[in-house]
Amino acid sequence: MTGSSPETLLDALRASFAASLRAPDGVAPPAALLWTDADGHWKPLLPALMKALPQLYLLGPYAPEERQGPVILT
């Protein structure tokens, strides 16, 4: 990526996620960023997003090889 503006949608998402997961000094960083998409508009892009963002995990049936699993309630 060159300059200050992202070159692709994936670059913009990567930068946005990184910014959202930052915490000010003295504050613990977030453990998760929940991105809701009730209508499934982003679903067709998930394979590309999963490839570009290795820290991305999905809620759903347990499938660790696909970085997917159920929510853990405590």
N, CA, C, O and CB atoms as a CASP TS submission, in Angstrom:
PFRMAT TS
TARGET T0000
AUTHOR 0000-0000-0000
METHOD Language model
MODEL 1
PARENT N/A
ATOM      1  N   MET     1       0.849  -1.164   0.000  1.00  0.00           N
ATOM      2  CA  MET     1       0.000   0.000   0.000  1.00  0.00           C
ATOM      3  C   MET     1       0.896   1.229   0.000  1.00  0.00           C
ATOM      4  O   MET     1       1.843   1.314   0.783  1.00  0.00           O
ATOM      5  CB  MET     1      -0.967  -0.003   1.216  1.00  0.00           C
ATOM      6  N   THR     2       0.606   2.161  -0.858  1.00  0.00           N
ATOM      7  CA  THR     2       1.384   3.386  -0.932  1.00  0.00           C
ATOM      8  C   THR     2       0.511   4.564  -0.555  1.00  0.00           C
ATOM      9  O   THR     2      -0.704   4.531  -0.748  1.00  0.00           O
ATOM     10  CB  THR     2       1.979   3.578  -2.334  1.00  0.00           C
ATOM     11  N   GLY     3       1.135   5.618  -0.013  1.00  0.00           N
ATOM     12  CA  GLY     3       0.365   6.798   0.352  1.00  0.00           C
ATOM     13  C   GLY     3      -0.481   6.535   1.580  1.00  0.00           C
ATOM     14  O   GLY     3      -0.306   5.528   2.265  1.00  0.00           O
ATOM     15  N   SER     4      -1.402   7.451   1.855  1.00  0.00           N
ATOM     16  CA  SER     4      -2.199   7.329   3.067  1.00  0.00           C
ATOM     17  C   SER     4      -3.580   6.731   2.817  1.00  0.00           C
ATOM     18  O   SER     4      -4.278   6.392   3.773  1.00  0.00           O
ATOM     19  CB  SER     4      -2.344   8.674   3.711  1.00  0.00           C
ATOM     20  N   SER     5      -3.987   6.597   1.574  1.00  0.00           N
ATOM     21  CA  SER     5      -5.306   6.027   1.317  1.00  0.00           C
ATOM     22  C   SER     5      -5.161   4.580   0.835  1.00  0.00           C
ATOM     23  O   SER     5      -4.223   4.254   0.106  1.00  0.00           O
ATOM     24  CB  SER     5      -6.079   6.877   0.272  1.00  0.00           C
ATOM     25  N   PRO     6      -6.094   3.718   1.246  1.00  0.00           N
ATOM     26  CA  PRO     6      -6.012   2.305   0.860  1.00  0.00           C
ATOM     27  C   PRO     6      -6.198   2.131  -0.647  1.00  0.00           C
ATOM     28  O   PRO     6      -6.893   2.906  -1.305  1.00  0.00           O
ATOM     29  CB  PRO     6      -7.067   1.481   1.617  1.00  0.00           C
ATOM     30  N   GLU     7      -5.556   1.094  -1.165  1.00  0.00           N
ATOM     31  CA  GLU     7      -5.633   0.820  -2.597  1.00  0.00           C
ATOM     32  C   GLU     7      -6.822  -0.062  -2.957  1.00  0.00           C
ATOM     33  O   GLU     7      -7.368   0.039  -4.055  1.00  0.00           O
ATOM     34  CB  GLU     7      -4.354   0.166  -3.066  1.00  0.00           C
ATOM     35  N   THR     8      -7.217  -0.920  -2.035  1.00  0.00           N
ATOM     36  CA  THR     8      -8.309  -1.855  -2.315  1.00  0.00           C
ATOM     37  C   THR     8      -9.275  -1.880  -1.135  1.00  0.00           C
ATOM     38  O   THR     8      -8.981  -1.351  -0.063  1.00  0.00           O
ATOM     39  CB  THR     8      -7.761  -3.281  -2.602  1.00  0.00           C
ATOM     40  N   LEU     9     -10.426  -2.501  -1.349  1.00  0.00           N
ATOM     41  CA  LEU     9     -11.383  -2.675  -0.266  1.00  0.00           C
ATOM     42  C   LEU     9     -10.761  -3.487   0.866  1.00  0.00           C
ATOM     43  O   LEU     9     -10.967  -3.167   2.037  1.00  0.00           O
ATOM     44  CB  LEU     9     -12.661  -3.359  -0.780  1.00  0.00           C
ATOM     45  N   LEU    10     -10.005  -4.530   0.536  1.00  0.00           N
ATOM     46  CA  LEU    10      -9.374  -5.346   1.576  1.00  0.00           C
ATOM     47  C   LEU    10      -8.366  -4.534   2.366  1.00  0.00           C
ATOM     48  O   LEU    10      -8.270  -4.694   3.582  1.00  0.00           O
ATOM     49  CB  LEU    10      -8.694  -6.569   0.961  1.00  0.00           C
ATOM     50  N   ASP    11      -7.602  -3.654   1.696  1.00  0.00           N
ATOM     51  CA  ASP    11      -6.668  -2.773   2.405  1.00  0.00           C
ATOM     52  C   ASP    11      -7.430  -1.869   3.371  1.00  0.00           C
ATOM     53  O   ASP    11      -7.001  -1.668   4.507  1.00  0.00           O
ATOM     54  CB  ASP    11      -5.848  -1.920   1.402  1.00  0.00           C
ATOM     55  N   ALA    12      -8.555  -1.329   2.921  1.00  0.00           N
ATOM     56  CA  ALA    12      -9.362  -0.440   3.766  1.00  0.00           C
ATOM     57  C   ALA    12      -9.929  -1.198   4.959  1.00  0.00           C
ATOM     58  O   ALA    12      -9.923  -0.680   6.076  1.00  0.00           O
ATOM     59  CB  ALA    12     -10.505   0.191   2.950  1.00  0.00           C
ATOM     60  N   LEU    13     -10.418  -2.413   4.742  1.00  0.00           N
ATOM     61  CA  LEU    13     -10.946  -3.218   5.843  1.00  0.00           C
ATOM     62  C   LEU    13      -9.853  -3.586   6.833  1.00  0.00           C
ATOM     63  O   LEU    13     -10.063  -3.519   8.044  1.00  0.00           O
ATOM     64  CB  LEU    13     -11.609  -4.481   5.306  1.00  0.00           C
ATOM     65  N   ARG    14      -8.694  -3.974   6.331  1.00  0.00           N
ATOM     66  CA  ARG    14      -7.565  -4.316   7.201  1.00  0.00           C
ATOM     67  C   ARG    14      -7.214  -3.114   8.086  1.00  0.00           C
ATOM     68  O   ARG    14      -7.024  -3.269   9.292  1.00  0.00           O
ATOM     69  CB  ARG    14      -6.327  -4.755   6.355  1.00  0.00           C
ATOM     70  N   ALA    15      -7.128  -1.927   7.495  1.00  0.00           N
ATOM     71  CA  ALA    15      -6.790  -0.717   8.250  1.00  0.00           C
ATOM     72  C   ALA    15      -7.900  -0.373   9.247  1.00  0.00           C
ATOM     73  O   ALA    15      -7.617   0.025  10.377  1.00  0.00           O
ATOM     74  CB  ALA    15      -6.550   0.468   7.291  1.00  0.00           C
ATOM     75  N   SER    16      -9.145  -0.525   8.837  1.00  0.00           N
ATOM     76  CA  SER    16     -10.271  -0.217   9.723  1.00  0.00           C
ATOM     77  C   SER    16     -10.307  -1.167  10.918  1.00  0.00           C
ATOM     78  O   SER    16     -10.525  -0.731  12.048  1.00  0.00           O
ATOM     79  CB  SER    16     -11.595  -0.293   8.951  1.00  0.00           C
ATOM     80  N   PHE    17     -10.096  -2.459  10.678  1.00  0.00           N
ATOM     81  CA  PHE    17     -10.077  -3.427  11.776  1.00  0.00           C
ATOM     82  C   PHE    17      -8.938  -3.113  12.737  1.00  0.00           C
ATOM     83  O   PHE    17      -9.127  -3.134  13.953  1.00  0.00           O
ATOM     84  CB  PHE    17      -9.939  -4.865  11.234  1.00  0.00           C
ATOM     85  N   ALA    18      -7.759  -2.824  12.200  1.00  0.00           N
ATOM     86  CA  ALA    18      -6.603  -2.513  13.050  1.00  0.00           C
ATOM     87  C   ALA    18      -6.893  -1.286  13.910  1.00  0.00           C
ATOM     88  O   ALA    18      -6.569  -1.276  15.097  1.00  0.00           O
ATOM     89  CB  ALA    18      -5.338  -2.277  12.189  1.00  0.00           C
ATOM     90  N   ALA    19      -7.496  -0.259  13.329  1.00  0.00           N
ATOM     91  CA  ALA    19      -7.820   0.950  14.084  1.00  0.00           C
ATOM     92  C   ALA    19      -8.870   0.659  15.153  1.00  0.00           C
ATOM     93  O   ALA    19      -8.789   1.196  16.258  1.00  0.00           O
ATOM     94  CB  ALA    19      -8.318   2.054  13.140  1.00  0.00           C
ATOM     95  N   SER    20      -9.848  -0.178  14.839  1.00  0.00           N
ATOM     96  CA  SER    20     -10.917  -0.498  15.786  1.00  0.00           C
ATOM     97  C   SER    20     -10.412  -1.311  16.964  1.00  0.00           C
ATOM     98  O   SER    20     -11.000  -1.266  18.044  1.00  0.00           O
ATOM     99  CB  SER    20     -12.026  -1.252  15.087  1.00  0.00           C
ATOM    100  N   LEU    21      -9.343  -2.046  16.772  1.00  0.00           N
ATOM    101  CA  LEU    21      -8.823  -2.909  17.829  1.00  0.00           C
ATOM    102  C   LEU    21      -7.717  -2.256  18.647  1.00  0.00           C
ATOM    103  O   LEU    21      -7.137  -2.899  19.522  1.00  0.00           O
ATOM    104  CB  LEU    21      -8.311  -4.186  17.234  1.00  0.00           C
ATOM    105  N   ARG    22      -7.416  -0.981  18.376  1.00  0.00           N
ATOM    106  CA  ARG    22      -6.426  -0.252  19.176  1.00  0.00           C
ATOM    107  C   ARG    22      -7.077   0.239  20.456  1.00  0.00           C
ATOM    108  O   ARG    22      -8.283   0.485  20.503  1.00  0.00           O
ATOM    109  CB  ARG    22      -5.827   0.939  18.378  1.00  0.00           C
ATOM    110  N   ALA    23      -6.266   0.377  21.486  1.00  0.00           N
ATOM    111  CA  ALA    23      -6.743   0.903  22.764  1.00  0.00           C
ATOM    112  C   ALA    23      -5.792   2.004  23.220  1.00  0.00           C
ATOM    113  O   ALA    23      -4.593   1.943  22.946  1.00  0.00           O
ATOM    114  CB  ALA    23      -6.848  -0.229  23.841  1.00  0.00           C
ATOM    115  N   PRO    24      -6.322   3.009  23.914  1.00  0.00           N
ATOM    116  CA  PRO    24      -5.443   4.058  24.443  1.00  0.00           C
ATOM    117  C   PRO    24      -4.495   3.488  25.496  1.00  0.00           C
ATOM    118  O   PRO    24      -4.752   2.425  26.061  1.00  0.00           O
ATOM    119  CB  PRO    24      -6.275   5.209  25.045  1.00  0.00           C
ATOM    120  N   ASP    25      -3.405   4.198  25.754  1.00  0.00           N
ATOM    121  CA  ASP    25      -2.447   3.757  26.768  1.00  0.00           C
ATOM    122  C   ASP    25      -3.157   3.511  28.093  1.00  0.00           C
ATOM    123  O   ASP    25      -4.011   4.295  28.507  1.00  0.00           O
ATOM    124  CB  ASP    25      -1.325   4.798  26.947  1.00  0.00           C
ATOM    125  N   GLY    26      -2.798   2.428  28.744  1.00  0.00           N
ATOM    126  CA  GLY    26      -3.359   2.096  30.035  1.00  0.00           C
ATOM    127  C   GLY    26      -4.682   1.355  29.976  1.00  0.00           C
ATOM    128  O   GLY    26      -5.258   1.032  31.015  1.00  0.00           O
ATOM    129  N   VAL    27      -5.168   1.083  28.778  1.00  0.00           N
ATOM    130  CA  VAL    27      -6.438   0.375  28.613  1.00  0.00           C
ATOM    131  C   VAL    27      -6.153  -0.926  27.862  1.00  0.00           C
ATOM    132  O   VAL    27      -5.433  -0.929  26.864  1.00  0.00           O
ATOM    133  CB  VAL    27      -7.497   1.258  27.846  1.00  0.00           C
ATOM    134  N   ALA    28      -6.718  -2.019  28.345  1.00  0.00           N
ATOM    135  CA  ALA    28      -6.521  -3.310  27.673  1.00  0.00           C
ATOM    136  C   ALA    28      -7.146  -3.264  26.280  1.00  0.00           C
ATOM    137  O   ALA    28      -8.252  -2.748  26.116  1.00  0.00           O
ATOM    138  CB  ALA    28      -7.136  -4.473  28.510  1.00  0.00           C
ATOM    139  N   PRO    29      -6.450  -3.798  25.279  1.00  0.00           N
ATOM    140  CA  PRO    29      -7.028  -3.806  23.926  1.00  0.00           C
ATOM    141  C   PRO    29      -8.231  -4.748  23.854  1.00  0.00           C
ATOM    142  O   PRO    29      -8.322  -5.699  24.631  1.00  0.00           O
ATOM    143  CB  PRO    29      -5.964  -4.226  22.884  1.00  0.00           C
ATOM    144  N   PRO    30      -9.146  -4.489  22.933  1.00  0.00           N
ATOM    145  CA  PRO    30     -10.301  -5.381  22.783  1.00  0.00           C
ATOM    146  C   PRO    30      -9.857  -6.791  22.410  1.00  0.00           C
ATOM    147  O   PRO    30      -8.859  -6.970  21.711  1.00  0.00           O
ATOM    148  CB  PRO    30     -11.268  -4.835  21.719  1.00  0.00           C
ATOM    149  N   ALA    31     -10.591  -7.775  22.873  1.00  0.00           N
ATOM    150  CA  ALA    31     -10.313  -9.168  22.531  1.00  0.00           C
ATOM    151  C   ALA    31     -11.022  -9.569  21.251  1.00  0.00           C
ATOM    152  O   ALA    31     -10.639 -10.545  20.606  1.00  0.00           O
ATOM    153  CB  ALA    31     -10.731 -10.092  23.669  1.00  0.00           C
ATOM    154  N   ALA    32     -12.057  -8.819  20.877  1.00  0.00           N
ATOM    155  CA  ALA    32     -12.836  -9.177  19.696  1.00  0.00           C
ATOM    156  C   ALA    32     -13.505  -7.938  19.116  1.00  0.00           C
ATOM    157  O   ALA    32     -13.787  -6.964  19.814  1.00  0.00           O
ATOM    158  CB  ALA    32     -13.891 -10.249  20.040  1.00  0.00           C
ATOM    159  N   LEU    33     -13.741  -8.014  17.842  1.00  0.00           N
ATOM    160  CA  LEU    33     -14.521  -7.006  17.144  1.00  0.00           C
ATOM    161  C   LEU    33     -15.671  -7.753  16.484  1.00  0.00           C
ATOM    162  O   LEU    33     -15.450  -8.564  15.584  1.00  0.00           O
ATOM    163  CB  LEU    33     -13.650  -6.197  16.090  1.00  0.00           C
ATOM    164  N   LEU    34     -16.883  -7.488  16.921  1.00  0.00           N
ATOM    165  CA  LEU    34     -18.048  -8.164  16.357  1.00  0.00           C
ATOM    166  C   LEU    34     -18.608  -7.322  15.226  1.00  0.00           C
ATOM    167  O   LEU    34     -18.908  -6.140  15.395  1.00  0.00           O
ATOM    168  CB  LEU    34     -19.128  -8.419  17.441  1.00  0.00           C
ATOM    169  N   TRP    35     -18.742  -7.950  14.077  1.00  0.00           N
ATOM    170  CA  TRP    35     -19.208  -7.262  12.879  1.00  0.00           C
ATOM    171  C   TRP    35     -20.506  -7.943  12.470  1.00  0.00           C
ATOM    172  O   TRP    35     -20.491  -9.041  11.914  1.00  0.00           O
ATOM    173  CB  TRP    35     -18.130  -7.298  11.714  1.00  0.00           C
ATOM    174  N   THR    36     -21.608  -7.299  12.741  1.00  0.00           N
ATOM    175  CA  THR    36     -22.897  -7.921  12.436  1.00  0.00           C
ATOM    176  C   THR    36     -23.322  -7.618  11.007  1.00  0.00           C
ATOM    177  O   THR    36     -23.119  -6.512  10.505  1.00  0.00           O
ATOM    178  CB  THR    36     -23.971  -7.442  13.417  1.00  0.00           C
ATOM    179  N   ASP    37     -23.900  -8.593  10.377  1.00  0.00           N
ATOM    180  CA  ASP    37     -24.386  -8.481   8.999  1.00  0.00           C
ATOM    181  C   ASP    37     -25.620  -9.371   8.888  1.00  0.00           C
ATOM    182  O   ASP    37     -25.603 -10.408   8.226  1.00  0.00           O
ATOM    183  CB  ASP    37     -23.275  -8.894   7.945  1.00  0.00           C
ATOM    184  N   ALA    38     -26.685  -8.938   9.551  1.00  0.00           N
ATOM    185  CA  ALA    38     -27.897  -9.752   9.660  1.00  0.00           C
ATOM    186  C   ALA    38     -28.464 -10.165   8.306  1.00  0.00           C
ATOM    187  O   ALA    38     -29.040 -11.246   8.180  1.00  0.00           O
ATOM    188  CB  ALA    38     -28.949  -8.997  10.432  1.00  0.00           C
ATOM    189  N   ASP    39     -28.309  -9.320   7.298  1.00  0.00           N
ATOM    190  CA  ASP    39     -28.857  -9.628   5.973  1.00  0.00           C
ATOM    191  C   ASP    39     -27.896 -10.422   5.093  1.00  0.00           C
ATOM    192  O   ASP    39     -28.267 -10.834   3.993  1.00  0.00           O
ATOM    193  CB  ASP    39     -29.233  -8.350   5.271  1.00  0.00           C
ATOM    194  N   GLY    40     -26.663 -10.643   5.562  1.00  0.00           N
ATOM    195  CA  GLY    40     -25.695 -11.447   4.811  1.00  0.00           C
ATOM    196  C   GLY    40     -25.103 -10.766   3.584  1.00  0.00           C
ATOM    197  O   GLY    40     -24.671 -11.441   2.650  1.00  0.00           O
ATOM    198  N   HIS    41     -25.078  -9.438   3.577  1.00  0.00           N
ATOM    199  CA  HIS    41     -24.540  -8.721   2.420  1.00  0.00           C
ATOM    200  C   HIS    41     -23.057  -9.026   2.162  1.00  0.00           C
ATOM    201  O   HIS    41     -22.613  -9.002   1.014  1.00  0.00           O
ATOM    202  CB  HIS    41     -24.723  -7.231   2.618  1.00  0.00           C
ATOM    203  N   TRP    42     -22.291  -9.310   3.222  1.00  0.00           N
ATOM    204  CA  TRP    42     -20.853  -9.540   3.078  1.00  0.00           C
ATOM    205  C   TRP    42     -20.512 -11.010   2.861  1.00  0.00           C
ATOM    206  O   TRP    42     -19.360 -11.341   2.580  1.00  0.00           O
ATOM    207  CB  TRP    42     -20.126  -9.030   4.297  1.00  0.00           C
ATOM    208  N   LYS    43     -21.495 -11.889   2.987  1.00  0.00           N
ATOM    209  CA  LYS    43     -21.238 -13.335   2.914  1.00  0.00           C
ATOM    210  C   LYS    43     -20.471 -13.767   1.656  1.00  0.00           C
ATOM    211  O   LYS    43     -19.572 -14.600   1.770  1.00  0.00           O
ATOM    212  CB  LYS    43     -22.548 -14.079   2.972  1.00  0.00           C
ATOM    213  N   PRO    44     -20.782 -13.241   0.464  1.00  0.00           N
ATOM    214  CA  PRO    44     -20.023 -13.655  -0.721  1.00  0.00           C
ATOM    215  C   PRO    44     -18.536 -13.268  -0.662  1.00  0.00           C
ATOM    216  O   PRO    44     -17.714 -13.866  -1.356  1.00  0.00           O
ATOM    217  CB  PRO    44     -20.648 -13.045  -1.955  1.00  0.00           C
ATOM    218  N   LEU    45     -18.196 -12.282   0.156  1.00  0.00           N
ATOM    219  CA  LEU    45     -16.805 -11.839   0.251  1.00  0.00           C
ATOM    220  C   LEU    45     -16.011 -12.561   1.335  1.00  0.00           C
ATOM    221  O   LEU    45     -14.803 -12.353   1.454  1.00  0.00           O
ATOM    222  CB  LEU    45     -16.765 -10.363   0.510  1.00  0.00           C
ATOM    223  N   LEU    46     -16.671 -13.409   2.128  1.00  0.00           N
ATOM    224  CA  LEU    46     -15.982 -14.061   3.241  1.00  0.00           C
ATOM    225  C   LEU    46     -14.751 -14.868   2.829  1.00  0.00           C
ATOM    226  O   LEU    46     -13.743 -14.781   3.530  1.00  0.00           O
ATOM    227  CB  LEU    46     -16.935 -14.959   3.952  1.00  0.00           C
ATOM    228  N   PRO    47     -14.759 -15.644   1.746  1.00  0.00           N
ATOM    229  CA  PRO    47     -13.531 -16.361   1.391  1.00  0.00           C
ATOM    230  C   PRO    47     -12.336 -15.412   1.171  1.00  0.00           C
ATOM    231  O   PRO    47     -11.232 -15.701   1.631  1.00  0.00           O
ATOM    232  CB  PRO    47     -13.768 -17.192   0.131  1.00  0.00           C
ATOM    233  N   ALA    48     -12.544 -14.318   0.492  1.00  0.00           N
ATOM    234  CA  ALA    48     -11.456 -13.357   0.265  1.00  0.00           C
ATOM    235  C   ALA    48     -11.056 -12.678   1.571  1.00  0.00           C
ATOM    236  O   ALA    48      -9.871 -12.456   1.820  1.00  0.00           O
ATOM    237  CB  ALA    48     -11.874 -12.297  -0.776  1.00  0.00           C
ATOM    238  N   LEU    49     -12.041 -12.347   2.403  1.00  0.00           N
ATOM    239  CA  LEU    49     -11.735 -11.719   3.686  1.00  0.00           C
ATOM    240  C   LEU    49     -10.962 -12.664   4.593  1.00  0.00           C
ATOM    241  O   LEU    49     -10.011 -12.250   5.256  1.00  0.00           O
ATOM    242  CB  LEU    49     -13.017 -11.267   4.375  1.00  0.00           C
ATOM    243  N   MET    50     -11.364 -13.937   4.629  1.00  0.00           N
ATOM    244  CA  MET    50     -10.675 -14.919   5.471  1.00  0.00           C
ATOM    245  C   MET    50      -9.238 -15.118   5.014  1.00  0.00           C
ATOM    246  O   MET    50      -8.347 -15.322   5.839  1.00  0.00           O
ATOM    247  CB  MET    50     -11.420 -16.259   5.453  1.00  0.00           C
ATOM    248  N   LYS    51      -9.007 -15.061   3.716  1.00  0.00           N
ATOM    249  CA  LYS    51      -7.646 -15.209   3.192  1.00  0.00           C
ATOM    250  C   LYS    51      -6.796 -13.987   3.527  1.00  0.00           C
ATOM    251  O   LYS    51      -5.622 -14.123   3.874  1.00  0.00           O
ATOM    252  CB  LYS    51      -7.676 -15.428   1.671  1.00  0.00           C
ATOM    253  N   ALA    52      -7.381 -12.800   3.425  1.00  0.00           N
ATOM    254  CA  ALA    52      -6.636 -11.555   3.638  1.00  0.00           C
ATOM    255  C   ALA    52      -6.473 -11.203   5.112  1.00  0.00           C
ATOM    256  O   ALA    52      -5.531 -10.500   5.479  1.00  0.00           O
ATOM    257  CB  ALA    52      -7.327 -10.419   2.928  1.00  0.00           C
ATOM    258  N   LEU    53      -7.369 -11.677   5.951  1.00  0.00           N
ATOM    259  CA  LEU    53      -7.369 -11.313   7.369  1.00  0.00           C
ATOM    260  C   LEU    53      -7.274 -12.573   8.224  1.00  0.00           C
ATOM    261  O   LEU    53      -8.301 -13.106   8.643  1.00  0.00           O
ATOM    262  CB  LEU    53      -8.642 -10.503   7.732  1.00  0.00           C
ATOM    263  N   PRO    54      -6.063 -13.057   8.489  1.00  0.00           N
ATOM    264  CA  PRO    54      -5.922 -14.310   9.237  1.00  0.00           C
ATOM    265  C   PRO    54      -6.462 -14.234  10.655  1.00  0.00           C
ATOM    266  O   PRO    54      -6.685 -15.273  11.278  1.00  0.00           O
ATOM    267  CB  PRO    54      -4.482 -14.710   9.282  1.00  0.00           C
ATOM    268  N   GLN    55      -6.677 -13.041  11.181  1.00  0.00           N
ATOM    269  CA  GLN    55      -7.230 -12.888  12.521  1.00  0.00           C
ATOM    270  C   GLN    55      -8.759 -12.921  12.516  1.00  0.00           C
ATOM    271  O   GLN    55      -9.375 -12.785  13.573  1.00  0.00           O
ATOM    272  CB  GLN    55      -6.742 -11.589  13.138  1.00  0.00           C
ATOM    273  N   LEU    56      -9.376 -13.095  11.362  1.00  0.00           N
ATOM    274  CA  LEU    56     -10.830 -13.123  11.241  1.00  0.00           C
ATOM    275  C   LEU    56     -11.359 -14.525  11.529  1.00  0.00           C
ATOM    276  O   LEU    56     -10.923 -15.511  10.934  1.00  0.00           O
ATOM    277  CB  LEU    56     -11.266 -12.661   9.836  1.00  0.00           C
ATOM    278  N   TYR    57     -12.310 -14.583  12.458  1.00  0.00           N
ATOM    279  CA  TYR    57     -12.982 -15.833  12.808  1.00  0.00           C
ATOM    280  C   TYR    57     -14.481 -15.618  12.665  1.00  0.00           C
ATOM    281  O   TYR    57     -14.976 -14.504  12.839  1.00  0.00           O
ATOM    282  CB  TYR    57     -12.614 -16.297  14.261  1.00  0.00           C
ATOM    283  N   LEU    58     -15.192 -16.676  12.352  1.00  0.00           N
ATOM    284  CA  LEU    58     -16.638 -16.594  12.162  1.00  0.00           C
ATOM    285  C   LEU    58     -17.370 -17.327  13.272  1.00  0.00           C
ATOM    286  O   LEU    58     -16.903 -18.351  13.771  1.00  0.00           O
ATOM    287  CB  LEU    58     -17.037 -17.166  10.802  1.00  0.00           C
ATOM    288  N   LEU    59     -18.517 -16.793  13.651  1.00  0.00           N
ATOM    289  CA  LEU    59     -19.396 -17.520  14.554  1.00  0.00           C
ATOM    290  C   LEU    59     -20.217 -18.491  13.731  1.00  0.00           C
ATOM    291  O   LEU    59     -20.698 -18.150  12.650  1.00  0.00           O
ATOM    292  CB  LEU    59     -20.311 -16.555  15.362  1.00  0.00           C
ATOM    293  N   GLY    60     -20.379 -19.702  14.242  1.00  0.00           N
ATOM    294  CA  GLY    60     -21.157 -20.698  13.515  1.00  0.00           C
ATOM    295  C   GLY    60     -20.856 -22.077  14.055  1.00  0.00           C
ATOM    296  O   GLY    60     -20.313 -22.206  15.153  1.00  0.00           O
ATOM    297  N   PRO    61     -21.197 -23.108  13.308  1.00  0.00           N
ATOM    298  CA  PRO    61     -20.910 -24.484  13.736  1.00  0.00           C
ATOM    299  C   PRO    61     -19.409 -24.682  13.920  1.00  0.00           C
ATOM    300  O   PRO    61     -18.597 -24.053  13.242  1.00  0.00           O
ATOM    301  CB  PRO    61     -21.461 -25.502  12.708  1.00  0.00           C
ATOM    302  N   TYR    62     -19.056 -25.567  14.849  1.00  0.00           N
ATOM    303  CA  TYR    62     -17.655 -25.823  15.155  1.00  0.00           C
ATOM    304  C   TYR    62     -16.930 -26.400  13.942  1.00  0.00           C
ATOM    305  O   TYR    62     -17.221 -27.510  13.497  1.00  0.00           O
ATOM    306  CB  TYR    62     -17.536 -26.777  16.347  1.00  0.00           C
ATOM    307  N   ALA    63     -15.985 -25.629  13.418  1.00  0.00           N
ATOM    308  CA  ALA    63     -15.156 -26.054  12.289  1.00  0.00           C
ATOM    309  C   ALA    63     -13.820 -25.315  12.406  1.00  0.00           C
ATOM    310  O   ALA    63     -13.581 -24.351  11.679  1.00  0.00           O
ATOM    311  CB  ALA    63     -15.864 -25.759  10.897  1.00  0.00           C
ATOM    312  N   PRO    64     -12.938 -25.767  13.328  1.00  0.00           N
ATOM    313  CA  PRO    64     -11.700 -25.033  13.583  1.00  0.00           C
ATOM    314  C   PRO    64     -10.803 -24.892  12.357  1.00  0.00           C
ATOM    315  O   PRO    64     -10.092 -23.895  12.230  1.00  0.00           O
ATOM    316  CB  PRO    64     -10.937 -25.710  14.674  1.00  0.00           C
ATOM    317  N   GLU    65     -10.821 -25.858  11.463  1.00  0.00           N
ATOM    318  CA  GLU    65      -9.996 -25.770  10.257  1.00  0.00           C
ATOM    319  C   GLU    65     -10.458 -24.638   9.344  1.00  0.00           C
ATOM    320  O   GLU    65      -9.707 -24.180   8.482  1.00  0.00           O
ATOM    321  CB  GLU    65     -10.027 -27.096   9.499  1.00  0.00           C
ATOM    322  N   GLU    66     -11.689 -24.196   9.536  1.00  0.00           N
ATOM    323  CA  GLU    66     -12.237 -23.074   8.745  1.00  0.00           C
ATOM    324  C   GLU    66     -12.293 -21.795   9.569  1.00  0.00           C
ATOM    325  O   GLU    66     -12.895 -20.810   9.142  1.00  0.00           O
ATOM    326  CB  GLU    66     -13.647 -23.418   8.223  1.00  0.00           C
ATOM    327  N   ARG    67     -11.666 -21.800  10.759  1.00  0.00           N
ATOM    328  CA  ARG    67     -11.676 -20.658  11.681  1.00  0.00           C
ATOM    329  C   ARG    67     -13.109 -20.226  11.995  1.00  0.00           C
ATOM    330  O   ARG    67     -13.464 -19.049  11.920  1.00  0.00           O
ATOM    331  CB  ARG    67     -10.883 -19.476  11.083  1.00  0.00           C
ATOM    332  N   GLN    68     -13.902 -21.212  12.344  1.00  0.00           N
ATOM    333  CA  GLN    68     -15.313 -20.974  12.635  1.00  0.00           C
ATOM    334  C   GLN    68     -15.706 -21.763  13.862  1.00  0.00           C
ATOM    335  O   GLN    68     -15.244 -22.887  14.060  1.00  0.00           O
ATOM    336  CB  GLN    68     -16.206 -21.356  11.433  1.00  0.00           C
ATOM    337  N   GLY    69     -16.566 -21.173  14.694  1.00  0.00           N
ATOM    338  CA  GLY    69     -17.037 -21.894  15.854  1.00  0.00           C
ATOM    339  C   GLY    69     -18.143 -21.158  16.572  1.00  0.00           C
ATOM    340  O   GLY    69     -18.442 -20.007  16.252  1.00  0.00           O
ATOM    341  N   PRO    70     -18.760 -21.825  17.556  1.00  0.00           N
ATOM    342  CA  PRO    70     -19.869 -21.226  18.297  1.00  0.00           C
ATOM    343  C   PRO    70     -19.356 -20.204  19.316  1.00  0.00           C
ATOM    344  O   PRO    70     -18.176 -20.185  19.666  1.00  0.00           O
ATOM    345  CB  PRO    70     -20.690 -22.318  19.007  1.00  0.00           C
ATOM    346  N   VAL    71     -20.248 -19.387  19.763  1.00  0.00           N
ATOM    347  CA  VAL    71     -19.932 -18.425  20.808  1.00  0.00           C
ATOM    348  C   VAL    71     -19.750 -19.175  22.117  1.00  0.00           C
ATOM    349  O   VAL    71     -20.386 -20.204  22.345  1.00  0.00           O
ATOM    350  CB  VAL    71     -21.042 -17.343  20.933  1.00  0.00           C
ATOM    351  N   ILE    72     -18.894 -18.666  22.963  1.00  0.00           N
ATOM    352  CA  ILE    72     -18.677 -19.270  24.275  1.00  0.00           C
ATOM    353  C   ILE    72     -19.319 -18.345  25.304  1.00  0.00           C
ATOM    354  O   ILE    72     -18.908 -17.193  25.448  1.00  0.00           O
ATOM    355  CB  ILE    72     -17.138 -19.491  24.573  1.00  0.00           C
ATOM    356  N   LEU    73     -20.299 -18.833  26.001  1.00  0.00           N
ATOM    357  CA  LEU    73     -20.972 -18.051  27.043  1.00  0.00           C
ATOM    358  C   LEU    73     -20.347 -18.377  28.383  1.00  0.00           C
ATOM    359  O   LEU    73     -20.102 -19.543  28.692  1.00  0.00           O
ATOM    360  CB  LEU    73     -22.501 -18.334  27.067  1.00  0.00           C
ATOM    361  N   THR    74     -20.088 -17.343  29.187  1.00  0.00           N
ATOM    362  CA  THR    74     -19.516 -17.580  30.512  1.00  0.00           C
ATOM    363  C   THR    74     -20.457 -17.103  31.585  1.00  0.00           C
ATOM    364  O   THR    74     -20.150 -17.218  32.771  1.00  0.00           O
ATOM    365  CB  THR    74     -18.165 -16.887  30.657  1.00  0.00           C
TER
END
